[in-house]
Amino acid sequence: MALLEVENLTVNFYTSEGVVTAVDELTYEIDRGEKFGVVGESGAGKSVTALSLLRLIESPGEIERGSIRFRDPDTVARLEESYPDHVVDVEELRNEYDLEAVIERLEGDDDEETELADNHRYDELKESLAAGELDMRDLIDQGHASEAGVIGEEDFIVYDGDEQYVELLRAPEAAVRSLRGNNVAMIFQDAQTALNPVYTVGEQISEAIRHHLDYSDEEAKQRTIELLDQVGIPDAENRYTDYPHEFSGGMQQRAVIAMALSCDPDVLIADEPTTALDVTTEAKILDLLRDITDEFDTAVQLITHDLGVVAELCDQVMVMYAGQPVEKAPVEELYYDPKHPYTVGLMSSIPRIGDDRERLQTIPGSMPDLIDTPSGCSFHPRCPYAEDACKRKEPKMVEFDEESESRSAKCLEYTDDLEDGVGFTVTVEDDRRMNEAVSGEHHE
Ligand SMILES: Nc1ncnc2c1ncn2[C@@H]1O[C@H](COP(=O)(O)OP(=O)(O)OP(=O)(O)O)[C@@H](O)[C@H]1O
């Protein structure tokens, strides 16, 4: 069972120009220890997704709906001790409530103005119920059980038989704060903004350790020195008292990684962790991230616009476009056999390490306006293979049986809705892997 499950996550920003849907019904999961890459151009919704996991979306942004479930038995037990009145037993609710009656309660609350009526969710629920596909768990996870008053708005610890998890989106703020750092930590692209220039690097890491763990000053210092050593800071004991400006860019990023790992989180979110670094340092930092997160069995959600970086670190990839995933696959399968034209476009723009040529090709056009996303497939205005159907029909995420279960892509090609189909070919030479990916004749 996955450690982290994100389901139908939708995040809007209410701007003066209109409502920006930055993340749109996003679903994915990450296993314990898995290295999960999230790739896409600027504006795809990668950072908003990451900030949602930490519940750090600020006004005018709002997490509109969805579920973010964190399944770690120790964490469930820890939080249950502090929040014994926020526990839900799904089995009891199944016995107590009739699903149809719960849905009727929602209808009873409804007037024409409500969102539920607006987006036909109520009808969808009824259809799923009629098809025998709806369970109390769905109503809980989709937020309807709390809307209908079946559970409290902050009932976030869920037991269902042997399963147990915390629902981040219903957790009280103090519980979320205890998850941040302890369970889900984040490193940002720019180490300089993460490190405070007026404190020594060592003090800052020690402070993070003391804040989360019950360590004395001396213990925290020893742990910091160990960590600095582990992330490859030479002469860690003496460098403990250095200020951030006395560290090189690569060393600063190593220190930030040490700080993020100091409390042994289950998930580390790394948002473009190597963008500010030169190519050689980037490779070293990615190696370090892989080794050290393997050692601690930490799951990583790596956010980047660069498929080359994903190849260095990740097992699984999700390609995002305009707030939605367009393709998910194990990393090797994605590189050797990409399914979505956007993925192919991204691959074409991977520069080869040591190659000073300009990027081979870039995808023409830019990310659409997220206030008024294009009809049908949101990638169609930029897609070299777009047909009329792509303007009209929104593709579904199609799972592929023939390979691994975790492969899927969102293109009309895979529901046989295209007349000519997508015509790219990808050639990859073994020793050069995906850096030689070449898209078909359509990308001139
Ligand atoms: N504070 C905000 N106010 C309004 N819109 C926002 C805000 N933050 C993000 N957005 C919207 O959300 C979209 C997705 O942003 P996000 O930062 O997640 O993209 P990204 O894929 O991480 O891109 P980048 O690589 O540039 O960080 C943006 O295009 C923007 O329209």
PDBQT file of the ligand as one rigid body, heavy atoms in Angstrom, charges set to zero:
ROOT
HETATM    1  N1  LIG A 501       0.052  33.147  -5.756  1.00  0.00    +0.000 N 
HETATM    2  C1  LIG A 501      -0.517  32.850  -6.924  1.00  0.00    +0.000 A 
HETATM    3  N2  LIG A 501      -1.464  33.647  -7.439  1.00  0.00    +0.000 NA
HETATM    4  C2  LIG A 501      -2.056  33.361  -8.610  1.00  0.00    +0.000 A 
HETATM    5  N3  LIG A 501      -1.764  32.275  -9.365  1.00  0.00    +0.000 NA
HETATM    6  C3  LIG A 501      -0.828  31.453  -8.906  1.00  0.00    +0.000 A 
HETATM    7  C4  LIG A 501      -0.148  31.683  -7.666  1.00  0.00    +0.000 A 
HETATM    8  N4  LIG A 501       0.750  30.684  -7.487  1.00  0.00    +0.000 NA
HETATM    9  C5  LIG A 501       0.623  29.869  -8.543  1.00  0.00    +0.000 A 
HETATM   10  N5  LIG A 501      -0.329  30.314  -9.396  1.00  0.00    +0.000 N 
HETATM   11  C6  LIG A 501      -0.764  29.696 -10.636  1.00  0.00    +0.000 C 
HETATM   12  O1  LIG A 501      -0.521  28.319 -10.577  1.00  0.00    +0.000 OA
HETATM   13  C7  LIG A 501       0.125  27.887 -11.777  1.00  0.00    +0.000 C 
HETATM   14  C8  LIG A 501       1.018  26.740 -11.422  1.00  0.00    +0.000 C 
HETATM   15  O2  LIG A 501       2.118  27.236 -10.672  1.00  0.00    +0.000 OA
HETATM   16  P1  LIG A 501       3.318  26.348 -10.158  1.00  0.00    +0.000 P 
HETATM   17  O3  LIG A 501       4.238  27.264  -9.425  1.00  0.00    +0.000 OA
HETATM   18  O4  LIG A 501       2.801  25.176  -9.438  1.00  0.00    +0.000 OA
HETATM   19  O5  LIG A 501       3.983  25.872 -11.497  1.00  0.00    +0.000 OA
HETATM   20  P2  LIG A 501       5.307  25.035 -11.649  1.00  0.00    +0.000 P 
HETATM   21  O6  LIG A 501       4.974  23.918 -12.536  1.00  0.00    +0.000 OA
HETATM   22  O7  LIG A 501       5.864  24.714 -10.322  1.00  0.00    +0.000 OA
HETATM   23  O8  LIG A 501       6.227  26.059 -12.397  1.00  0.00    +0.000 OA
HETATM   24  P3  LIG A 501       7.714  26.552 -12.042  1.00  0.00    +0.000 P 
HETATM   25  O9  LIG A 501       8.596  25.502 -12.614  1.00  0.00    +0.000 OA
HETATM   26  O10 LIG A 501       7.811  27.858 -12.746  1.00  0.00    +0.000 OA
HETATM   27  O11 LIG A 501       7.787  26.682 -10.553  1.00  0.00    +0.000 OA
HETATM   28  C9  LIG A 501       0.845  29.114 -12.302  1.00  0.00    +0.000 C 
HETATM   29  O12 LIG A 501       0.891  29.133 -13.689  1.00  0.00    +0.000 OA
HETATM   30  C10 LIG A 501      -0.021  30.244 -11.830  1.00  0.00    +0.000 C 
HETATM   31  O13 LIG A 501      -0.954  30.517 -12.852  1.00  0.00    +0.000 OA
ENDROOT
TORSDOF 0
